[in-house]
């Protein structure tokens, strides 16, 4: 199934979910493809529609949030009332059953028509039809019960005189009387059978970005560079900081995923994330966020007030980045670099070691360069698709040359800072016994950053340069050279 994304007149972005691949029966792939009728009242809505709409309401501001809460508290038909009260509300993929989403998209790709049948949700059906993505037509039934079912059937048959297919509802007897076959029922079951769900641990691991915990290894860098590599107590405190930042970072990743659900679902790779793809529920994510933040702050408190302050600044900056800064060009990259630098500062605080200004400045330049590389890769991808802007970001495709220039400049500055540190450090740090070996570090840093930007220019760089570095053999080898140069410089001849 080809994954597509489209932008509606209302500014909403919808994308297919690559969870299933459906095989349409032969008669449905012909030029006489029968319309597919979806009973919106009984089959199509996801059980997670309330939290999904709440997230969308929050994006509408305080007014949207208040309207959502008022509507839910009123006891009215909440879903349709919310849709009516918030004209700017984005109808998320998560409101609908993901298997039905995949089926609808495939029907449209085959040139077929989708009709929504509803009694309870006319406003939602109208919004879905207006997008021309989810449905082409709608039929609103006025009554329920057996008489209502007959009316619904008559309305559908009048709209589709040549026949139709329908998703199974609670009672198919009336639909069978129409003489239409129900191939869509088997298609719907195929969607469940052919999707290969991941194990629970794998889903949580991806949602919490456990592979991103490698960034927290920066906490150990001040410990090593300060000459305390043999201090057991310092190592224990550094491990505490590592776990603390891991828990808090995972919680903030989930916050970011909740905030960016719509943009992630329209992204070429982020749509596979557990929240965006529907593998994880929003309530589960909220519980994980609360647990991660609480445990992280408790661990930080065991290391002292300064550690709590660093964690607090990290959480605050992350939230500001998620809500505001990530949509401001260039400032977003500096904010990302600051989040990395806070990990270095945390290493100094947790271990009780004086931080090196050289290290903090180097961190800002090198991670700003990597953040710019990530943005440049995104700009190239969207330029190939002729998109004017990157959804959820503050960049246009015309910004590519500027981003490339500043990315190369900050990379060069990082190499220069490493070189200046080597000129100055041996005179102040007595543990550098053979400082001549330190000169391998700036060479390796230069080669790695040059490799990152070369691959970035070719369009071969992964979305995340850190993830790329963990999988790239050349990057791992260059990192080993840097570590070895500092290690050998500290070892007596």
C-alpha positions in Angstrom: 0.0 0.0 0.0 1.4 3.3 -1.0 1.6 5.8 1.9 0.2 9.2 1.1 -0.4 12.4 2.9 -2.6 15.3 1.9 -3.4 18.7 3.3 -7.0 19.8 3.4 -8.5 23.2 3.1 -8.9 23.3 6.8 -5.2 22.9 7.4 -5.5 19.3 8.7 -2.9 16.8 7.7 -3.9 13.1 7.4 -1.7 10.2 6.4 -2.1 6.5 6.0 -0.9 4.2 8.7 1.5 1.5 7.4 0.0 -1.2 9.8 -1.6 -3.4 7.2 -1.6 -4.3 3.6 -5.0 -5.4 2.3 -5.8 -7.5 -0.8 -8.9 -6.4 -2.5 -11.1 -9.1 -4.1 -10.9 -9.3 -7.8 -14.3 -7.7 -8.4 -13.3 -4.8 -6.2 -10.2 -4.0 -8.2 -12.1 -3.8 -11.5 -13.5 -0.6 -13.0 -16.8 -1.4 -11.3 -15.5 -1.2 -7.8 -18.5 -1.2 -5.5 -18.8 1.7 -2.9 -17.8 0.8 0.6 -20.4 1.8 3.3 -18.9 2.3 6.8 -21.3 2.3 9.7 -19.7 5.1 11.7 -21.8 4.5 14.8 -20.8 0.9 15.3 -17.6 0.0 13.7 -15.3 2.8 12.7 -14.5 4.7 15.9 -11.5 3.8 17.9 -12.0 3.3 21.7 -9.2 5.9 22.2 -11.2 8.7 20.5 -11.7 10.7 23.8 -8.0 11.2 24.6 -7.2 11.8 20.9 -9.8 14.6 20.8 -8.5 16.0 24.0 -5.0 16.3 22.6 -6.4 18.0 19.5 -8.5 20.4 21.7 -5.4 21.3 23.7 -3.7 22.4 20.5 -6.6 24.8 19.9 -5.5 26.7 23.0 -7.2 27.4 26.4 -10.5 28.0 24.7 -10.4 24.6 23.0 -9.5 22.8 26.2 -12.3 24.6 28.2 -14.8 23.8 25.4 -13.8 20.1 25.5 -14.2 19.9 29.3 -17.5 21.7 29.2 -18.9 19.4 26.5 -17.8 16.2 28.2 -19.2 17.4 31.5 -22.6 18.2 29.9 -23.4 14.6 29.3 -24.3 15.3 25.7 -23.2 13.3 22.7 -19.7 14.4 23.4 -17.9 13.5 20.2 -20.2 15.3 17.8 -20.7 18.2 20.2 -16.9 18.8 20.4 -16.6 18.6 16.6 -19.3 21.2 16.3 -18.0 23.5 19.0 -14.4 23.6 17.6 -14.4 24.3 13.8 -10.6 24.3 13.8 -10.3 21.0 15.5 -8.1 18.5 13.6 -9.7 15.1 13.2 -6.9 12.8 14.1 -6.2 9.3 12.6 -6.5 8.0 16.1 -10.2 8.8 16.3 -10.9 6.1 13.8 -10.1 2.4 14.0 -6.6 2.0 12.4 -7.7 -1.0 10.4 -10.5 0.9 8.9 -8.2 3.8 8.1 -6.0 1.5 6.1 -8.9 -0.1 4.3 -10.4 3.3 3.4 -7.1 4.5 2.0 -6.7 1.4 -0.1 -10.2 1.7 -1.4 -9.5 5.3 -2.5 -6.2 4.3 -4.1 -8.1 1.8 -6.2 -10.5 4.5 -7.3 -13.4 3.4 -5.2 -16.0 5.5 -3.2 -16.4 5.5 0.6 -19.8 6.4 2.1 -20.3 7.1 5.8 -23.6 6.0 7.4 -24.4 7.5 10.8 -27.1 8.6 13.2 -25.1 9.8 16.2 -22.2 11.6 14.5 -23.4 13.8 11.6 -20.9 16.6 12.4 -18.0 14.2 12.4 -19.2 12.5 9.2 -19.5 16.0 7.5 -16.0 16.9 8.6 -14.6 13.7 7.2 -16.4 14.2 3.9 -15.3 17.7 3.6 -11.7 16.6 3.7 -12.3 14.3 0.6 -9.7 12.0 2.2 -11.7 9.8 4.5 -15.0 9.7 2.8 -16.8 10.9 -0.3 -20.4 11.0 0.8 -22.5 10.7 4.0 -25.9 9.4 4.9 -27.5 10.6 8.1 -30.2 8.3 9.6 -32.9 9.9 11.7 -34.2 6.9 13.7 -32.8 3.9 15.6 -34.2 0.4 16.2 -35.6 -2.0 13.6 -37.5 0.8 11.8 -34.3 2.9 11.7 -32.3 0.0 10.4 -34.8 -0.5 7.5 -34.6 3.3 6.8 -30.8 3.1 6.8 -30.8 0.2 4.4 -33.2 1.9 2.1 -31.1 5.1 2.1 -28.0 3.2 1.2 -29.7 1.2 -1.6 -31.1 4.4 -3.0 -27.6 6.0 -3.0 -26.0 2.8 -4.4 -28.4 1.2 -6.8 -25.7 -0.9 -8.5 -24.7 -2.5 -5.2 -22.3 -1.9 -2.3 -20.2 -3.5 0.3 -20.5 -2.8 4.0 -18.4 -3.3 7.1 -20.1 -5.8 9.4 -22.3 -4.3 12.2 -23.9 -6.0 15.2 -26.8 -7.3 13.2 -26.2 -8.1 9.5 -29.6 -9.6 8.8 -31.0 -6.5 7.2 -27.9 -6.0 5.1 -28.0 -9.5 3.9 -31.5 -8.9 2.7 -30.1 -6.3 0.3 -28.5 -9.1 -1.7 -25.0 -7.6 -1.4 -22.0 -9.7 -0.5 -19.8 -8.7 2.4 -16.2 -9.0 1.2 -15.2 -6.1 3.4 -15.8 -8.2 6.4 -13.0 -10.6 5.3 -10.9 -7.6 4.5 -11.4 -6.2 8.0 -10.3 -9.5 9.5 -7.3 -9.7 7.3 -6.2 -6.3 8.7 -6.0 -7.8 12.2 -4.5 -11.1 11.1 -1.8 -9.7 8.8 -0.6 -6.9 11.1 2.4 -8.3 13.0 2.1 -6.6 16.4 5.3 -6.1 18.3 5.9 -7.5 21.8 5.0 -5.2 24.7 8.6 -4.6 25.6 9.5 -3.7 22.0 6.7 -1.2 21.9 7.6 0.5 25.2 11.3 0.5 24.3 10.5 2.4 21.1 8.1 4.7 22.8 10.5 5.6 25.6 13.4 5.8 23.1 15.7 3.6 25.1 18.3 3.7 22.4 18.4 7.5 23.0 19.7 6.8 26.5 23.1 6.6 24.9 23.1 10.4 24.9 23.2 10.3 28.7 26.7 8.8 28.4 27.8 12.5 28.3 27.3 12.5 32.0 30.4 10.3 32.4 32.6 12.6 30.3 33.4 15.2 33.0 34.2 12.4 35.4 36.8 11.0 33.0 38.3 14.3 31.8 38.7 15.6 35.4 41.0 12.6 36.2 38.5 10.8 38.5 38.2 7.7 36.4 39.2 5.5 39.4 36.8 7.2 41.9 34.2 4.5 42.7 31.9 6.9 44.6 31.9 9.4 41.6 31.1 6.5 39.3 28.1 5.5 41.4 26.8 9.1 41.4 27.3 9.3 37.6 25.3 6.1 37.2 22.5 7.7 39.3 22.6 10.7 37.0 22.5 8.5 34.0 19.4 6.7 35.2 17.8 9.9 36.3 18.3 11.6 33.0 17.1 8.5 31.1 13.8 8.4 33.0 13.2 12.1 32.6 14.2 12.2 28.9 11.9 9.2 28.1 9.1 11.1 29.8 9.8 14.2 27.8 10.0 12.2 24.6 6.5 10.9 25.2 5.3 14.5 25.9 6.8 15.5 22.6 5.1 12.6 20.8 1.7 13.5 22.3 2.1 17.1 21.2 3.2 16.2 17.7 0.8 13.4 17.0 -0.6 14.9 13.8 2.8 15.9 12.4 4.3 12.5 13.2 1.5 10.8 11.4 2.3 12.8 8.3 6.1 12.2 8.6 7.8 9.5 6.5 9.4 7.7 9.4 7.9 9.2 12.6 4.5 7.7 11.7 5.9 4.4 12.9 6.2 5.6 16.5 4.0 3.7 18.9 1.8 6.7 19.8 1.4 7.9 16.2 0.7 4.3 14.9 -1.8 3.5 17.6 0.3 0.7 19.2 0.4 2.7 22.5 -2.7 4.4 24.0 -2.6 8.0 25.2 -3.6 7.1 28.8 -0.7 4.6 29.0 1.7 7.3 27.8 0.4 9.8 30.4 1.0 7.3 33.2 4.5 6.6 31.9 5.2 10.4 31.7 4.1 10.8 35.3 6.1 7.9 36.5 9.3 8.9 34.6 9.2 12.5 35.9 8.5 11.5 39.5 11.2 8.8 39.6 13.7 11.1 37.9 13.2 13.9 40.3 13.4 11.5 43.3 16.7 10.2 42.1 18.0 13.8 41.5 17.0 14.7 45.1 19.2 11.9 46.4 22.2 13.7 44.8 21.4 17.1 46.3 19.6 20.4 45.5 21.9 21.3 42.6 21.0 18.0 40.8 17.3 18.8 41.2 17.9 22.2 39.8 19.7 20.8 36.7 16.9 18.3 36.2 14.3 21.0 36.6 16.0 23.2 34.0 16.2 20.3 31.6 12.5 19.5 32.0 11.6 23.2 31.6 13.8 23.7 28.5 12.4 20.5 27.0 8.8 21.6 27.4 9.6 25.1 26.1 11.3 23.5 23.1 8.3 21.2 22.4 5.7 23.9 22.7 7.5 26.9 21.2 11.2 26.8 20.3 11.0 23.8 17.8 9.0 26.1 15.5 11.6 28.9 15.4 14.4 28.4 12.9 17.9 28.2 14.2 16.9 28.8 17.8 15.6 25.2 17.9 19.1 23.9 17.1 20.7 26.0 19.8 18.0 24.7 22.3 18.9 21.1 21.3 22.6 21.8 21.9 21.7 23.2 25.3 19.9 20.0 26.2 23.0 18.0 25.4 25.2 20.5 27.3 23.0 20.1 30.4 23.9 16.5 30.4 27.5 17.4 30.7 26.7 19.9 33.5 24.7 17.2 35.2 27.8 15.0 35.1 29.7 17.6 37.0 26.9 18.2 39.5 26.1 14.6 40.3 29.8 13.7 40.7 30.8 16.9 42.6 33.4 17.8 40.0 34.1 21.3 38.7 33.0 21.6 35.1 35.3 22.6 32.3 34.3 25.7 30.3 36.1 24.2 27.3 33.8 21.2 27.4 30.6 23.2 27.6 31.6 25.4 24.7 32.6 22.5 22.6 29.3 20.8 23.4 27.3 23.8 22.2 29.1 24.0 18.9 29.3 20.3 18.0 25.7 19.6 18.9 24.4 22.7 17.2 26.1 21.4 14.1 24.5 18.0 14.4 21.1 19.6 15.0 21.6 21.7 11.9 22.5 18.5 10.0 19.2 17.0 11.1 17.3 20.0 9.9 19.2 20.1 6.6 18.3 16.5 5.9 14.6 17.3 6.6 14.8 20.3 4.2 16.2 18.1 1.4 13.5 15.5 1.8 10.7 18.1 1.7 12.4 19.9 -1.2 12.2 16.7 -3.2 8.5 16.5 -2.5 8.1 20.2 -3.4 6.7 21.0 0.0 6.9 24.7 0.9 7.6 24.1 4.6 8.4 21.3 7.0 5.3 20.5 9.1 5.8 21.5 12.8 9.1 23.3 12.1 10.1 26.9 11.3 12.0 26.1 8.1 11.3 26.5 4.4 13.0 24.7 1.6 14.7 28.0 0.7 16.6 27.8 4.0 18.7 24.9 2.9 21.8 26.9 1.9 21.7 29.0 5.1 21.4 25.9 7.3 24.3 24.2 5.4 26.5 27.3 5.9 25.9 27.6 9.6 26.2 23.8 10.0 29.6 23.7 8.4 30.7 26.8 10.4 29.7 25.3 13.8 31.5 22.1 12.8 34.7 24.0 12.0 34.4 25.9 15.3 34.1 22.6 17.2 37.3 21.3 15.7 39.0 24.6 16.5 37.9 24.5 20.1 39.3 20.9 20.5 42.6 22.1 19.1 42.8 25.2 21.4 42.0 22.9 24.4 44.9 20.7 23.6 47.2 23.7 23.5 46.0 24.9 26.9 45.1 21.7 28.8 48.5 20.1 29.4 49.8 23.2 31.2 46.8 23.0 33.6 46.0 19.3 33.9 48.9 17.4 35.4 47.3 14.0 34.6 48.1 14.5 30.9 51.4 12.7 31.0 51.8 12.3 27.2 49.8 15.1 25.8 51.1 14.6 22.3 48.6 11.8 21.8 45.8 14.3 22.3 46.3 15.6 18.8 44.5 12.5 17.4 41.2 13.9 18.8 40.7 17.0 16.7 41.6 15.0 13.6 39.0 12.4 14.4 36.4 15.0 15.3 37.0 16.8 12.0 36.7 13.5 10.0 33.5 12.5 11.7 31.8 15.9 11.3 33.0 16.0 7.7 31.5 12.5 7.2 28.2 13.6 8.7 27.9 16.6 6.5 29.0 14.8 3.4 26.3 12.2 3.9 23.9 14.9 4.8 24.6 16.6 1.5 24.0 13.4 -0.4 20.7 12.8 1.4 22.0 9.6 3.0 21.9 10.8 6.6 19.4 9.2 9.1 16.9 11.6 10.6 18.8 11.4 13.9 22.6 11.9 13.6 23.1 10.3 17.1 21.3 7.2 16.0 23.4 7.3 12.8 26.6 7.5 14.8 25.6 4.4 16.9 25.1 2.3 13.8 27.9 3.7 11.5 31.1 1.7 11.8 33.3 4.6 10.7 31.7 6.9 13.3 32.2 4.3 16.0 35.9 3.8 15.0 36.5 7.6 15.1 34.9 7.8 18.5 37.2 5.1 19.7 40.2 7.0 18.4 39.1 10.1 20.4 38.7 8.0 23.6 42.0 6.2 23.0 43.8 9.5 22.5 42.7 10.8 25.9 43.3 7.5 27.6 46.8 7.0 26.3 47.7 10.7 27.1 46.9 9.9 30.8 48.9 6.6 31.0 52.6 6.8 32.0 55.1 5.6 29.4 
